[in-house]
């Protein structure tokens, strides 16, 4: 399998670094006091969040890769930070690297020195790091029966152990959508993906038909492709299934590698690769993808906004990852914005207020308009339709799906433990649609056979730790 790992690493390496992905992302933002923070769009005060009580410490420590305060690289002050400061709060930033973030957090907790109050939620946080007692439950500071938090309860309930919640969902982003050039679609006489999406007809089969027609109509001596980027995990999860499930009756995590729908998703990806629809390898922008005769660019919106977004005269559109033909449910493989409450933190009031400010900033209609104004100011050639798709896929109409497989253990969910560029779970999702240098392509059955024992072993260890954790 070494050849497959090497090839797949090339497909995903920079996607793991620059995209918000399952195995983490790198952010080199550095605080710098020698600049002026910008606040181009005014943030009105909110009466939905209470002030931090007088006499309570309002400063929370955040350990992370990028500062939550404005930086020279990102000078715009976020809506949530504006609100938090209005309520008497402030954030002290302790910087760590992507490579060392978990080690530094564990060291601070163990030494009980400079313990941060909050740490960004990532896949490994739950359940692996929870059962290792790196975080504390949030039920004392988050009331999921309140108007503010009740819409998030269904998602939050997916992150419970021992009857307690450990994650407060603050907001969501689709970790991948499909960007395409509408002018190419029109010039080729293809069905318009956006129209299919609006009409509820945007499915695997519709997507594949468009790609097949585009690739099949290539002029002589011209190579065409259907899609490049980060789409494999998302497509499989449109079935509503994950590689690892939690059984509430037995209170155990279980392998789901033999699920029939997952196999159908993997077979679909396998066929896409065999039929020449997939362009593997890293392409750094949507424009570069289109210039290489690839019809769809699959990434989060970070990869086709800002300096990577459309320019004047370009006619781009975006659509969600298409739905599984056999499952009409709307599903988004989500990057969830959340912060873990670190074990040892005693800043209950300040952390509670920070969570509420983040939640309000992401859900209150007036701040949604503020967020849109900020985004559109920085993306003048995005259309309203593009922005509406971006927001639709994280609306209450969609189920936010997360795979526990990424959070079982470092062996499964940490890219350092597999090949340095991707974690084992990413490999499981993606390998069947990748070929090695000789053109060989593994089947899902062969991948499953090779790694089932590893998954089972890691689950056995997790469940053993969970039993001990629950008994305390």
C-alpha positions in Angstrom: 0.0 0.0 0.0 3.0 2.4 0.1 2.4 3.6 -3.4 -1.3 4.3 -2.7 -0.4 6.2 0.5 2.2 8.3 -1.4 -0.2 9.2 -4.2 -3.1 10.0 -1.8 -0.8 12.1 0.3 -0.3 14.2 -2.8 -4.0 14.6 -3.2 -4.7 15.6 0.3 -1.5 17.1 1.7 -2.2 20.8 1.2 -5.9 20.3 1.6 -5.1 19.1 5.2 -2.9 22.2 5.7 -5.0 25.0 4.3 -8.5 23.6 4.5 -10.6 23.2 7.6 -10.5 19.4 7.6 -11.0 16.5 9.8 -7.4 16.2 10.9 -6.8 19.8 11.7 -5.5 22.9 9.9 -2.6 25.2 10.1 -3.0 28.9 10.8 0.1 31.1 11.0 -1.7 34.3 12.0 0.5 36.1 14.5 -0.5 38.9 16.9 1.2 42.2 16.1 0.5 45.4 18.1 2.0 47.6 15.5 -1.1 47.9 13.4 -4.7 49.2 13.7 -7.5 46.8 13.8 -10.3 47.5 11.3 -13.9 47.5 12.0 -15.5 48.5 8.7 -18.9 47.1 9.5 -20.4 48.4 12.8 -21.5 45.7 15.3 -24.5 46.7 17.4 -24.8 45.7 21.0 -26.9 42.7 21.9 -29.4 42.4 24.8 -29.4 38.6 24.4 -26.1 38.2 26.3 -25.6 39.3 29.9 -22.6 41.3 31.0 -19.9 39.4 32.8 -20.7 39.9 36.5 -18.8 42.6 38.4 -15.9 41.2 40.2 -15.6 38.1 38.0 -12.5 37.7 35.9 -13.4 38.5 32.3 -10.2 37.5 30.7 -10.0 34.1 29.1 -6.9 32.4 27.9 -7.1 30.8 24.4 -4.4 28.3 23.3 -4.4 28.0 19.6 -2.6 28.5 16.3 -4.2 31.8 15.3 -5.2 34.8 17.5 -8.9 35.4 18.1 -7.9 39.1 18.4 -7.2 41.1 15.3 -3.8 40.6 13.8 -1.7 42.3 11.1 -2.7 39.4 8.8 -6.4 39.5 9.8 -7.1 43.0 11.1 -10.9 42.8 11.0 -12.3 42.4 14.5 -14.9 39.6 14.5 -18.5 40.2 15.5 -18.2 37.8 18.5 -15.1 39.6 19.8 -16.8 42.9 19.5 -19.8 41.6 21.5 -17.5 39.9 24.1 -15.6 43.2 24.7 -18.9 45.0 25.0 -19.8 42.6 27.8 -16.6 43.2 29.7 -14.5 40.3 28.3 -11.1 40.0 26.7 -9.0 37.2 25.3 -5.3 36.5 26.0 -3.7 34.5 23.2 -1.2 31.8 23.9 0.2 30.6 20.5 1.0 27.0 19.6 1.8 25.3 16.4 -0.3 22.8 14.4 2.3 20.2 15.1 2.5 20.8 18.9 -1.0 22.0 19.8 -2.2 18.8 21.5 1.1 18.2 23.3 1.2 21.7 24.6 -2.4 21.5 25.9 -1.8 18.2 27.7 1.5 19.6 29.2 -0.3 22.7 30.6 -3.1 20.5 32.1 -0.7 18.1 33.6 1.6 20.8 35.1 -1.5 22.9 36.1 0.4 25.9 34.8 -0.8 28.5 32.3 -3.9 26.3 31.7 -6.0 27.8 28.9 -9.7 28.3 29.4 -10.7 27.4 25.9 -9.2 25.3 23.0 -10.7 25.0 19.5 -12.8 22.0 18.9 -11.2 19.5 16.6 -12.1 15.9 15.7 -9.7 14.4 18.2 -11.3 16.2 21.0 -14.3 13.9 21.1 -14.2 11.2 22.3 -10.5 10.5 22.5 -9.4 13.6 24.5 -12.5 13.8 26.6 -12.0 10.3 28.1 -8.4 11.4 28.7 -9.9 14.2 30.9 -8.5 17.1 28.9 -11.9 18.9 28.9 -14.8 19.4 31.3 -18.6 19.2 30.6 -20.4 22.4 29.7 -23.8 21.8 31.1 -23.2 24.2 34.0 -22.7 27.1 31.6 -24.8 26.2 28.6 -28.6 25.7 29.0 -29.8 23.7 26.0 -33.4 24.3 27.0 -33.0 28.1 26.4 -34.0 29.9 23.2 -30.4 30.6 22.4 -29.2 27.0 22.7 -32.1 24.7 22.0 -31.7 24.7 18.2 -28.2 23.4 18.7 -29.2 20.6 21.1 -29.7 17.9 18.4 -26.1 18.4 17.3 -24.8 18.8 20.8 -26.4 15.5 21.8 -24.0 13.8 19.4 -21.2 14.9 21.8 -22.3 13.4 25.1 -20.7 11.0 27.4 -22.1 9.9 30.7 -25.2 12.0 30.2 -23.1 15.2 29.9 -22.4 17.6 27.0 -18.9 18.4 26.0 -19.4 20.6 22.9 -21.5 23.7 22.4 -22.1 24.2 18.7 -21.6 27.8 17.9 -21.8 27.8 14.1 -21.1 25.6 11.0 -19.3 25.8 7.7 -19.6 23.3 4.9 -16.1 21.7 4.8 -16.6 21.3 1.0 -18.8 22.5 -1.8 -18.5 22.4 -5.5 -17.4 25.5 -7.4 -17.7 25.7 -11.2 -17.5 28.2 -14.0 -21.0 28.8 -15.3 -19.7 30.0 -18.7 -18.1 26.6 -19.3 -21.4 24.9 -18.3 -23.3 27.0 -20.8 -20.7 26.8 -23.6 -20.8 23.0 -23.4 -24.6 22.8 -23.3 -24.6 21.0 -19.9 -27.3 20.9 -17.3 -26.8 23.7 -14.8 -25.9 22.3 -11.4 -27.4 25.3 -9.6 -30.8 24.8 -11.3 -30.8 21.1 -10.3 -30.0 22.1 -6.7 -32.8 24.7 -6.6 -35.2 22.1 -8.0 -34.2 19.4 -5.6 -32.6 17.2 -8.3 -28.9 17.6 -7.4 -27.9 14.0 -6.8 -24.9 11.7 -7.4 -26.2 10.4 -10.7 -27.0 14.0 -12.0 -23.5 15.1 -11.1 -21.8 12.1 -12.7 -23.9 12.6 -15.9 -22.7 16.2 -16.2 -19.0 15.2 -15.6 -19.2 12.3 -18.0 -20.7 14.4 -20.8 -18.0 17.1 -20.3 -15.1 14.6 -20.3 -16.6 12.6 -23.1 -16.9 15.7 -25.3 -13.2 16.6 -25.0 -11.6 17.7 -28.3 -8.9 15.5 -29.7 -5.6 15.7 -27.9 -7.3 17.4 -24.9 -7.5 15.9 -21.4 -10.6 16.8 -19.4 -11.6 15.9 -15.9 -14.7 16.1 -13.8 -13.6 17.1 -10.3 -10.5 17.9 -8.2 -10.2 18.5 -4.5 -11.8 17.4 -1.3 -15.0 15.6 -1.9 -14.6 11.9 -1.1 -15.5 11.9 2.6 -18.4 14.2 1.9 -19.9 12.1 -0.9 -19.8 8.9 1.3 -21.4 10.8 4.2 -24.3 11.8 2.0 -25.6 8.3 2.7 -26.0 9.4 6.3 -23.5 6.8 7.4 -20.2 7.0 9.2 -17.3 4.6 9.6 -17.8 4.5 13.4 -21.1 4.7 15.3 -22.0 5.2 18.9 -24.4 2.7 20.4 -26.3 4.5 23.1 -27.7 1.2 24.5 -24.4 -0.4 25.1 -22.5 2.9 25.5 -19.9 1.7 23.2 -18.4 2.9 19.9 -18.7 0.4 17.0 -17.1 -0.1 13.6 -19.4 0.5 10.6 -17.0 -0.4 7.9 -19.3 -3.2 6.6 -22.3 -0.9 6.0 -23.9 -1.5 2.6 -24.5 2.2 1.9 -20.9 3.1 2.7 -19.8 0.4 0.3 -22.1 1.9 -2.4 -20.5 5.3 -1.9 -17.0 3.8 -2.2 -18.0 1.9 -5.3 -19.3 5.1 -6.8 -16.0 6.8 -6.1 -14.1 3.8 -7.5 -16.0 4.0 -10.7 -15.5 7.8 -11.0 -11.7 7.2 -10.9 -11.9 4.3 -13.3 -13.8 6.4 -15.8 -11.3 9.2 -15.7 -13.5 11.8 -14.0 -11.2 12.5 -11.1 -8.1 14.8 -11.3 -5.9 13.9 -8.4 -3.1 16.1 -7.1 -3.2 19.4 -5.4 -4.6 22.5 -7.3 -4.4 25.6 -5.3 -7.3 27.6 -6.6 -10.6 27.2 -8.5 -9.2 29.3 -11.4 -6.2 27.0 -11.8 -8.6 24.0 -11.7 -10.7 25.4 -14.5 -7.6 26.2 -16.5 -6.6 22.6 -16.3 -9.9 21.6 -18.0 -11.4 20.3 -14.7 -15.1 21.1 -14.4 -15.7 21.1 -10.6 -13.4 22.3 -7.8 -14.3 20.7 -4.4 -13.2 22.7 -1.4 -14.5 24.8 1.4 -15.4 28.4 0.5 -12.0 29.5 1.9 -10.5 28.2 -1.4 -12.6 30.3 -3.7 -13.1 33.5 -1.7 -10.8 36.4 -0.9 -7.8 36.5 -3.1 -8.8 33.1 -4.6 -12.3 34.2 -5.4 -13.8 35.3 -8.8 -12.6 38.4 -10.5 -14.6 41.0 -12.4 -16.2 39.4 -15.5 -15.9 35.8 -14.2 -19.2 33.9 -13.7 -18.8 31.3 -11.0 -21.4 29.4 -9.1 -21.4 26.9 -6.1 -23.6 24.0 -5.1 -23.5 21.6 -2.2 -22.0 18.1 -2.5 -24.8 16.2 -4.4 -27.2 14.0 -2.5 -27.2 10.2 -2.4 -29.9 9.1 -4.9 -31.3 6.6 -2.3 -31.4 9.1 0.6 -33.4 12.4 0.1 -32.2 13.8 3.5 -30.2 17.0 3.3 -26.8 16.4 4.8 -23.7 18.6 5.3 -20.3 17.3 6.3 -19.7 20.2 8.6 -16.8 22.0 10.0 -18.3 23.0 13.4 -17.2 26.1 15.2 -16.9 25.3 18.9 -14.5 25.7 21.7 -13.7 23.0 24.3 -13.8 24.1 28.0 -10.5 23.0 29.2 -10.3 20.9 32.4 -8.9 23.1 35.2 -10.4 26.4 34.0 -12.4 28.3 36.6 -13.5 31.2 34.4 -17.1 30.0 34.3 -18.7 33.4 33.8 -16.3 34.6 31.1 -16.4 31.3 29.2 -20.2 31.3 29.4 -20.3 34.8 28.0 -17.8 34.0 25.2 -19.9 31.0 24.1 -23.0 33.1 24.1 -21.4 35.9 22.1 -20.2 33.4 19.5 -23.6 31.7 19.3 -25.4 35.0 18.9 -22.9 36.2 16.3 -23.6 33.1 14.3 -27.4 32.8 14.6 -29.0 36.2 15.3 -30.5 37.6 12.1 -29.0 41.1 12.7 -25.5 39.6 13.0 -26.0 37.3 10.1 -26.5 40.5 8.0 -23.4 41.9 9.6 -21.5 38.8 8.7 -22.8 38.9 5.1 -21.8 42.6 4.8 -18.3 41.8 6.0 -18.0 38.9 3.6 -19.4 40.6 0.6 -17.2 43.7 1.2 -14.2 41.4 0.9 -15.7 39.3 -2.0 -17.2 41.9 -4.4 -17.6 39.4 -7.3 -19.5 36.8 -5.3 -23.1 36.8 -6.2 -26.0 36.8 -3.7 -26.9 33.3 -5.0 -23.4 32.0 -4.1 -23.7 33.4 -0.6 -27.2 31.9 -0.2 -25.9 28.5 -1.1 -23.1 28.9 1.4 -25.6 29.7 4.1 -28.3 27.2 3.1 -26.0 24.2 3.6 -25.5 25.1 7.2 -29.2 25.9 7.9 -31.6 23.9 10.0 -32.8 22.2 6.9 -29.6 20.1 6.9 -28.3 17.4 9.2 -24.8 18.2 10.4 -22.8 15.0 10.2 -19.6 14.1 12.0 -17.7 10.8 12.0 -16.5 9.6 15.4 -13.8 7.7 13.5 -11.7 10.8 13.4 -11.9 11.2 17.2 -11.3 7.6 18.3 -7.5 7.9 18.7 -4.4 9.4 17.4 -3.8 6.3 15.4 -6.9 6.9 13.4 -7.3 10.7 13.5 -3.8 12.2 13.7 -2.0 12.6 10.4 1.4 12.4 12.2 0.5 8.9 13.1 -0.2 7.7 9.6 2.0 9.4 6.9 2.4 12.9 8.0 0.0 14.5 5.5 -3.3 12.7 6.1 -4.8 10.6 8.9 -5.8 7.0 8.5 -9.5 7.8 8.4 -9.0 10.2 5.5 -7.1 7.4 3.7 -10.0 5.0 4.4 -12.5 7.4 2.8 -10.3 8.3 -0.2 -8.1 5.4 -1.3 -10.6 3.6 -3.5 -10.6 6.6 -5.9 -6.8 6.9 -6.1 -4.4 5.2 -8.4 -0.7 4.6 -7.8 2.1 5.3 -10.3 1.4 2.1 -12.2 -2.4 2.8 -12.5 -3.4 0.3 -9.9 -6.4 1.1 -7.9 -7.5 -0.6 -4.6 -11.1 -1.6 -4.1 -13.0 -0.7 -0.9 -13.2 -4.4 0.0 -9.4 -4.7 -0.1 -8.9 -1.5 1.9 -11.5 -2.6 4.5 -9.8 -6.0 4.8 -6.4 -4.4 5.4 -7.5 -1.9 8.1 -10.5 -3.5 9.9 -8.3 -5.0 12.5 -6.6 -1.6 13.3 -10.0 0.1 13.6 -11.3 -2.7 15.9 -8.2 -2.6 18.1 -8.5 1.2 18.5 -12.2 0.9 19.3 -11.5 -1.7 21.9 -9.0 0.5 23.6 -11.3 3.5 23.4 -14.2 1.6 24.9 -12.0 0.3 27.7 -11.0 3.9 28.5 -14.7 5.0 28.3 -15.7 2.4 30.8 -13.1 3.6 33.3 -14.0 7.3 32.6 -17.8 6.6 33.1 -17.0 4.8 36.4 -15.4 7.8 38.0 
